[in-house]
Amino acid sequence: MVVNLQQMRFIPQGAEQSLLGPIDLQLNAGQWLCIFGGNGSGKSTLAQILAGWHNNLIQGKIEGTAEILRAPLADNSVVQVSISRQLVQQSPQLQLSGCAFTVEQEIAFGPENLGLTPDEISERVELAIELTFCRALRTRHPATLSGGEAQRVVLASALAMQPKLLLLDEAFSRLTPSATQRILTQLQRYTEQTGCSIIFFERNLLPTTSFCDSFLLLSTGKTFLEAGKMVATGGLNDVFLDAIETINMPDAWRAVGELLKLGYWQGNIPHDEAQLLQMFKERYVTA
């Protein structure tokens, strides 16, 4: 099992109440999970804890069971866990190394620090460039990249480490919908081949619903004590109605929610635009 959380709570240093939890979550190799939550729900804090930042960069106490790759969360330093876990966050410029003069050097920076051979490094860099469509960027200086380009390069750098767990915290926020779709399709093929597990942390319904079968919703709440609780988990049907109140979604899905509340929508919640249109045609369009 890649992730095993059972009644996990996180209590920040100096606080008496938990900022996160209780959270129950199990994730196996190759599985994809999307964790939804609005601003202030604690999803970024959870991403950082799963990435191994606890005790090194985030001070506090973890209660309950919290294991990554069958080891307790706090067993290793950030440097040690970076070999098997990679976190890509919303602001790509903050994750560039500052030590590279080209995109190719930036992507190679992590593998070089693992002490790999030049051939192994080159192989990892080429695969990461292909997965993220960075070929045209490889000779560019990282400081000249746009937000979307930098986001792709940071993702490529994470993939070059060949992690067993990839944590993506709004990692496509600066990309166009079509670019996001293309990269998600590439990641899907990659995880099928490698068994890498992916957890998305999102405040938008789309587009990860097209690729994920499992979801978890964190509460936003109006106060510190109300936020960071696990509201619902399961398939999209299980979290959808609660998610309407806290995350961003197109109006068409909000209409589905209203129909669902009134008892006029039967069956599954559509995962993408194509499913949505097909379901509306089947239910409400007459010849």
C-alpha positions as a Markdown table, in Angstrom:
| # | Residue | x | y | z |
|---|---|---|---|---|
| 1 | Met | 0.0 | 0.0 | 0.0 |
| 2 | Val | 1.3 | 3.4 | -1.0 |
| 3 | Val | -0.7 | 5.6 | 1.4 |
| 4 | Asn | -2.4 | 4.5 | 4.6 |
| 5 | Leu | -4.1 | 7.1 | 6.8 |
| 6 | Gln | -6.4 | 5.9 | 9.6 |
| 7 | Gln | -8.0 | 8.6 | 11.7 |
| 8 | Met | -5.0 | 10.8 | 11.0 |
| 9 | Arg | -5.0 | 14.2 | 12.6 |
| 10 | Phe | -2.5 | 17.0 | 12.4 |
| 11 | Ile | -2.2 | 19.4 | 15.3 |
| 12 | Pro | 0.1 | 22.4 | 14.5 |
| 13 | Gln | 2.8 | 23.4 | 17.1 |
| 14 | Gly | 1.3 | 25.5 | 19.8 |
| 15 | Ala | -2.3 | 24.6 | 18.9 |
| 16 | Glu | -4.8 | 22.6 | 21.0 |
| 17 | Gln | -7.1 | 21.6 | 18.1 |
| 18 | Ser | -6.3 | 19.7 | 14.9 |
| 19 | Leu | -5.9 | 21.6 | 11.7 |
| 20 | Leu | -6.6 | 18.5 | 9.7 |
| 21 | Gly | -8.6 | 15.4 | 10.3 |
| 22 | Pro | -9.7 | 12.9 | 11.2 |
| 23 | Ile | -8.8 | 11.6 | 7.7 |
| 24 | Asp | -9.1 | 8.0 | 6.5 |
| 25 | Leu | -7.4 | 7.2 | 3.2 |
| 26 | Gln | -5.9 | 4.2 | 1.5 |
| 27 | Leu | -4.2 | 4.3 | -1.9 |
| 28 | Asn | -2.6 | 1.4 | -3.7 |
| 29 | Ala | 0.1 | 1.4 | -6.4 |
| 30 | Gly | -1.0 | 2.9 | -9.7 |
| 31 | Gln | -4.2 | 4.4 | -8.3 |
| 32 | Trp | -5.3 | 8.0 | -8.8 |
| 33 | Leu | -7.2 | 10.0 | -6.1 |
| 34 | Cys | -8.5 | 13.6 | -6.2 |
| 35 | Ile | -8.8 | 15.5 | -2.9 |
| 36 | Phe | -11.2 | 18.4 | -3.3 |
| 37 | Gly | -11.4 | 21.4 | -1.0 |
| 38 | Gly | -11.9 | 25.1 | -1.1 |
| 39 | Asn | -9.6 | 27.8 | 0.1 |
| 40 | Gly | -8.7 | 27.2 | 3.7 |
| 41 | Ser | -9.6 | 23.5 | 3.7 |
| 42 | Gly | -6.1 | 22.4 | 4.5 |
| 43 | Lys | -5.5 | 20.5 | 1.3 |
| 44 | Ser | -2.1 | 22.1 | 0.6 |
| 45 | Thr | -1.1 | 21.3 | 4.2 |
| 46 | Leu | -2.1 | 17.7 | 3.7 |
| 47 | Ala | -0.1 | 17.6 | 0.5 |
| 48 | Gln | 3.0 | 18.9 | 2.3 |
| 49 | Ile | 2.6 | 16.4 | 5.1 |
| 50 | Leu | 2.3 | 13.5 | 2.7 |
| 51 | Ala | 5.4 | 14.9 | 0.8 |
| 52 | Gly | 7.4 | 14.5 | 4.0 |
| 53 | Trp | 7.5 | 18.1 | 5.2 |
| 54 | His | 6.3 | 17.2 | 8.7 |
| 55 | Asn | 8.9 | 18.0 | 11.4 |
| 56 | Asn | 11.3 | 19.4 | 8.8 |
| 57 | Leu | 9.3 | 22.3 | 7.5 |
| 58 | Ile | 5.9 | 21.9 | 9.2 |
| 59 | Gln | 6.0 | 21.7 | 13.0 |
| 60 | Gly | 3.3 | 19.9 | 14.8 |
| 61 | Lys | 2.0 | 16.5 | 15.9 |
| 62 | Ile | 0.4 | 13.7 | 13.9 |
| 63 | Glu | -2.1 | 11.4 | 15.6 |
| 64 | Gly | -3.6 | 8.2 | 14.3 |
| 65 | Thr | -2.0 | 6.0 | 11.7 |
| 66 | Ala | -0.1 | 7.8 | 8.9 |
| 67 | Glu | 2.1 | 5.6 | 6.7 |
| 68 | Ile | 3.6 | 6.2 | 3.2 |
| 69 | Leu | 5.1 | 3.2 | 1.4 |
| 70 | Arg | 4.6 | 1.2 | 4.7 |
| 71 | Ala | 6.8 | 3.6 | 6.7 |
| 72 | Pro | 5.6 | 6.1 | 9.3 |
| 73 | Leu | 5.4 | 9.7 | 7.9 |
| 74 | Ala | 8.0 | 11.2 | 10.1 |
| 75 | Asp | 10.6 | 8.5 | 9.8 |
| 76 | Asn | 12.8 | 10.2 | 7.2 |
| 77 | Ser | 14.0 | 13.7 | 6.2 |
| 78 | Val | 12.6 | 15.6 | 3.2 |
| 79 | Val | 15.8 | 14.8 | 1.3 |
| 80 | Gln | 15.4 | 11.1 | 1.9 |
| 81 | Val | 11.8 | 10.9 | 1.0 |
| 82 | Ser | 12.2 | 13.0 | -2.2 |
| 83 | Ile | 13.5 | 9.8 | -3.9 |
| 84 | Ser | 10.1 | 8.2 | -3.6 |
| 85 | Arg | 7.7 | 11.2 | -3.3 |
| 86 | Gln | 7.4 | 14.4 | -5.3 |
| 87 | Leu | 5.2 | 17.4 | -4.7 |
| 88 | Val | 4.4 | 19.9 | -7.4 |
| 89 | Gln | 2.6 | 23.0 | -6.1 |
| 90 | Gln | 0.6 | 25.9 | -7.6 |
| 91 | Ser | 3.5 | 28.4 | -8.0 |
| 92 | Pro | 6.1 | 26.9 | -10.3 |
| 93 | Gln | 8.7 | 29.7 | -10.0 |
| 94 | Leu | 9.1 | 28.8 | -6.3 |
| 95 | Gln | 10.0 | 25.3 | -7.1 |
| 96 | Leu | 12.8 | 26.0 | -9.7 |
| 97 | Ser | 16.2 | 25.2 | -8.4 |
| 98 | Gly | 17.9 | 28.5 | -9.4 |
| 99 | Cys | 21.0 | 26.4 | -10.2 |
| 100 | Ala | 20.3 | 25.7 | -13.9 |
| 101 | Phe | 20.9 | 27.8 | -17.1 |
| 102 | Thr | 18.6 | 25.7 | -19.3 |
| 103 | Val | 15.4 | 23.7 | -18.9 |
| 104 | Glu | 17.3 | 20.5 | -19.6 |
| 105 | Gln | 19.7 | 21.2 | -16.8 |
| 106 | Glu | 16.8 | 22.0 | -14.5 |
| 107 | Ile | 15.1 | 18.7 | -15.2 |
| 108 | Ala | 18.4 | 16.8 | -14.7 |
| 109 | Phe | 19.2 | 18.6 | -11.4 |
| 110 | Gly | 17.3 | 16.0 | -9.2 |
| 111 | Pro | 18.6 | 12.9 | -10.8 |
| 112 | Glu | 22.2 | 14.3 | -10.8 |
| 113 | Asn | 21.9 | 14.6 | -7.0 |
| 114 | Leu | 21.0 | 10.9 | -6.8 |
| 115 | Gly | 24.4 | 10.0 | -8.1 |
| 116 | Leu | 23.1 | 8.3 | -11.2 |
| 117 | Thr | 25.2 | 7.6 | -14.3 |
| 118 | Pro | 25.1 | 10.1 | -17.2 |
| 119 | Asp | 23.2 | 7.6 | -19.3 |
| 120 | Glu | 20.6 | 7.1 | -16.6 |
| 121 | Ile | 20.2 | 10.8 | -16.1 |
| 122 | Ser | 19.8 | 11.4 | -19.8 |
| 123 | Glu | 17.2 | 8.6 | -20.1 |
| 124 | Arg | 15.1 | 10.1 | -17.3 |
| 125 | Val | 15.4 | 13.6 | -18.7 |
| 126 | Glu | 14.2 | 12.5 | -22.1 |
| 127 | Leu | 11.2 | 10.6 | -20.8 |
| 128 | Ala | 10.2 | 13.6 | -18.5 |
| 129 | Ile | 10.5 | 16.0 | -21.5 |
| 130 | Glu | 8.4 | 13.8 | -23.6 |
| 131 | Leu | 5.7 | 13.3 | -20.9 |
| 132 | Thr | 5.3 | 17.1 | -20.4 |
| 133 | Phe | 5.8 | 18.4 | -23.9 |
| 134 | Cys | 8.9 | 20.3 | -23.0 |
| 135 | Arg | 11.1 | 19.5 | -26.0 |
| 136 | Ala | 10.8 | 23.0 | -27.5 |
| 137 | Leu | 11.8 | 24.5 | -24.1 |
| 138 | Arg | 14.9 | 22.4 | -23.4 |
| 139 | Thr | 17.5 | 25.1 | -24.2 |
| 140 | Arg | 15.5 | 28.0 | -22.7 |
| 141 | His | 16.7 | 29.6 | -19.4 |
| 142 | Pro | 14.2 | 28.8 | -16.7 |
| 143 | Ala | 13.9 | 32.5 | -15.8 |
| 144 | Thr | 12.4 | 33.2 | -19.3 |
| 145 | Leu | 9.5 | 30.8 | -19.0 |
| 146 | Ser | 5.9 | 31.7 | -18.8 |
| 147 | Gly | 3.8 | 30.5 | -15.9 |
| 148 | Gly | 2.4 | 27.5 | -17.9 |
| 149 | Glu | 5.8 | 26.6 | -19.3 |
| 150 | Ala | 7.4 | 26.8 | -15.8 |
| 151 | Gln | 4.6 | 24.5 | -14.5 |
| 152 | Arg | 5.4 | 21.9 | -17.2 |
| 153 | Val | 9.1 | 22.1 | -16.4 |
| 154 | Val | 8.6 | 21.7 | -12.6 |
| 155 | Leu | 6.3 | 18.6 | -13.3 |
| 156 | Ala | 9.0 | 17.2 | -15.6 |
| 157 | Ser | 11.6 | 17.7 | -12.9 |
| 158 | Ala | 9.4 | 15.7 | -10.5 |
| 159 | Leu | 8.8 | 12.9 | -13.0 |
| 160 | Ala | 12.6 | 12.7 | -13.6 |
| 161 | Met | 12.9 | 11.5 | -10.0 |
| 162 | Gln | 10.6 | 8.6 | -10.9 |
| 163 | Pro | 8.7 | 8.8 | -7.7 |
| 164 | Lys | 6.3 | 6.1 | -6.4 |
| 165 | Leu | 3.9 | 8.8 | -5.2 |
| 166 | Leu | 3.3 | 12.0 | -7.1 |
| 167 | Leu | 1.4 | 14.8 | -5.3 |
| 168 | Leu | -0.1 | 17.5 | -7.5 |
| 169 | Asp | -1.4 | 20.5 | -5.6 |
| 170 | Glu | -3.2 | 22.6 | -8.2 |
| 171 | Ala | -0.3 | 21.8 | -10.5 |
| 172 | Phe | -2.2 | 22.7 | -13.7 |
| 173 | Ser | -3.5 | 26.1 | -12.6 |
| 174 | Arg | -1.5 | 28.0 | -15.2 |
| 175 | Leu | -2.1 | 25.6 | -18.1 |
| 176 | Thr | -4.9 | 25.8 | -20.7 |
| 177 | Pro | -7.6 | 23.1 | -20.5 |
| 178 | Ser | -6.3 | 21.4 | -23.6 |
| 179 | Ala | -2.7 | 21.4 | -22.4 |
| 180 | Thr | -3.9 | 19.9 | -19.0 |
| 181 | Gln | -5.9 | 17.2 | -20.8 |
| 182 | Arg | -2.8 | 16.2 | -22.9 |
| 183 | Ile | -0.5 | 16.0 | -19.9 |
| 184 | Leu | -3.1 | 14.0 | -17.9 |
| 185 | Thr | -3.4 | 11.6 | -20.8 |
| 186 | Gln | 0.4 | 11.2 | -20.8 |
| 187 | Leu | 0.5 | 10.7 | -17.0 |
| 188 | Gln | -2.2 | 8.0 | -17.3 |
| 189 | Arg | 0.0 | 6.0 | -19.7 |
| 190 | Tyr | 3.0 | 6.6 | -17.4 |
| 191 | Thr | 1.3 | 5.3 | -14.3 |
| 192 | Glu | 0.0 | 2.2 | -16.1 |
| 193 | Gln | 3.6 | 1.4 | -17.1 |
| 194 | Thr | 5.3 | 2.3 | -13.8 |
| 195 | Gly | 2.7 | 1.8 | -11.0 |
| 196 | Cys | 3.3 | 5.4 | -9.8 |
| 197 | Ser | 0.3 | 6.6 | -7.7 |
| 198 | Ile | -1.0 | 10.2 | -8.0 |
| 199 | Ile | -3.0 | 12.3 | -5.6 |
| 200 | Phe | -4.5 | 15.6 | -7.0 |
| 201 | Phe | -5.4 | 18.4 | -4.6 |
| 202 | Glu | -8.0 | 20.6 | -6.4 |
| 203 | Arg | -10.5 | 23.3 | -5.8 |
| 204 | Asn | -11.9 | 22.8 | -9.3 |
| 205 | Leu | -14.2 | 19.9 | -10.4 |
| 206 | Leu | -12.6 | 19.6 | -13.8 |
| 207 | Pro | -10.6 | 18.2 | -15.4 |
| 208 | Thr | -9.3 | 15.5 | -13.0 |
| 209 | Thr | -12.7 | 13.9 | -12.7 |
| 210 | Ser | -12.1 | 12.5 | -16.3 |
| 211 | Phe | -9.2 | 10.4 | -14.9 |
| 212 | Cys | -10.0 | 9.7 | -11.3 |
| 213 | Asp | -12.4 | 7.1 | -9.9 |
| 214 | Ser | -11.8 | 7.9 | -6.2 |
| 215 | Phe | -12.4 | 11.3 | -4.5 |
| 216 | Leu | -12.2 | 12.8 | -1.0 |
| 217 | Leu | -13.7 | 16.1 | 0.0 |
| 218 | Leu | -12.3 | 18.3 | 2.8 |
| 219 | Ser | -14.5 | 20.8 | 4.6 |
| 220 | Thr | -13.7 | 24.5 | 4.2 |
| 221 | Gly | -15.7 | 25.9 | 7.1 |
| 222 | Lys | -16.1 | 29.4 | 8.4 |
| 223 | Thr | -13.7 | 28.9 | 11.3 |
| 224 | Phe | -10.4 | 27.2 | 12.0 |
| 225 | Leu | -12.2 | 24.4 | 13.9 |
| 226 | Glu | -14.6 | 23.6 | 11.0 |
| 227 | Ala | -12.0 | 23.3 | 8.3 |
| 228 | Gly | -9.9 | 20.3 | 7.3 |
| 229 | Lys | -12.4 | 17.6 | 8.1 |
| 230 | Met | -13.2 | 14.7 | 5.8 |
| 231 | Val | -16.7 | 15.4 | 4.6 |
| 232 | Ala | -17.1 | 12.5 | 2.1 |
| 233 | Thr | -15.1 | 10.0 | 0.2 |
| 234 | Gly | -15.8 | 7.4 | -2.5 |
| 235 | Gly | -16.8 | 7.9 | -6.1 |
| 236 | Leu | -17.9 | 11.2 | -7.7 |
| 237 | Asn | -21.5 | 10.4 | -6.8 |
| 238 | Asp | -20.6 | 10.2 | -3.2 |
| 239 | Val | -18.9 | 13.6 | -2.9 |
| 240 | Phe | -20.7 | 15.6 | -5.5 |
| 241 | Leu | -23.6 | 17.2 | -3.6 |
| 242 | Asp | -21.3 | 18.3 | -0.7 |
| 243 | Ala | -18.7 | 19.5 | -3.2 |
| 244 | Ile | -21.1 | 21.9 | -4.8 |
| 245 | Glu | -21.0 | 24.1 | -1.7 |
| 246 | Thr | -17.2 | 24.4 | -1.5 |
| 247 | Ile | -15.4 | 24.0 | -4.9 |
| 248 | Asn | -15.5 | 25.6 | -8.3 |
| 249 | Met | -17.5 | 23.8 | -11.0 |
| 250 | Pro | -19.2 | 24.8 | -14.3 |
| 251 | Asp | -22.8 | 25.9 | -14.1 |
| 252 | Ala | -23.9 | 22.9 | -16.1 |
| 253 | Trp | -22.8 | 20.6 | -13.2 |
| 254 | Arg | -24.5 | 22.9 | -10.7 |
| 255 | Ala | -27.7 | 22.4 | -12.8 |
| 256 | Val | -27.1 | 18.6 | -12.5 |
| 257 | Gly | -26.9 | 19.1 | -8.7 |
| 258 | Glu | -30.2 | 20.9 | -8.6 |
| 259 | Leu | -31.8 | 18.2 | -10.7 |
| 260 | Leu | -30.4 | 15.6 | -8.4 |
| 261 | Lys | -31.8 | 17.4 | -5.3 |
| 262 | Leu | -35.2 | 17.5 | -6.9 |
| 263 | Gly | -35.1 | 13.8 | -7.9 |
| 264 | Tyr | -35.0 | 14.5 | -11.6 |
| 265 | Trp | -31.4 | 13.2 | -12.2 |
| 266 | Gln | -31.0 | 9.4 | -12.1 |
| 267 | Gly | -27.7 | 7.6 | -12.5 |
| 268 | Asn | -24.1 | 8.7 | -12.3 |
| 269 | Ile | -22.7 | 12.2 | -12.2 |
| 270 | Pro | -20.9 | 12.9 | -15.5 |
| 271 | His | -17.1 | 13.0 | -15.3 |
| 272 | Asp | -16.5 | 15.3 | -18.3 |
| 273 | Glu | -18.2 | 17.4 | -20.9 |
| 274 | Ala | -18.8 | 14.6 | -23.4 |
| 275 | Gln | -20.6 | 12.5 | -20.7 |
| 276 | Leu | -22.6 | 15.5 | -19.6 |
| 277 | Leu | -23.8 | 16.3 | -23.1 |
| 278 | Gln | -24.6 | 12.6 | -23.8 |
| 279 | Met | -26.6 | 12.3 | -20.6 |
| 280 | Phe | -28.6 | 15.5 | -21.2 |
| 281 | Lys | -29.4 | 14.3 | -24.7 |
| 282 | Glu | -30.6 | 10.9 | -23.4 |
| 283 | Arg | -32.8 | 12.4 | -20.7 |
| 284 | Tyr | -34.1 | 15.6 | -22.1 |
| 285 | Val | -33.8 | 15.8 | -25.9 |
| 286 | Thr | -36.8 | 14.4 | -27.8 |
| 287 | Ala | -36.8 | 13.7 | -31.6 |
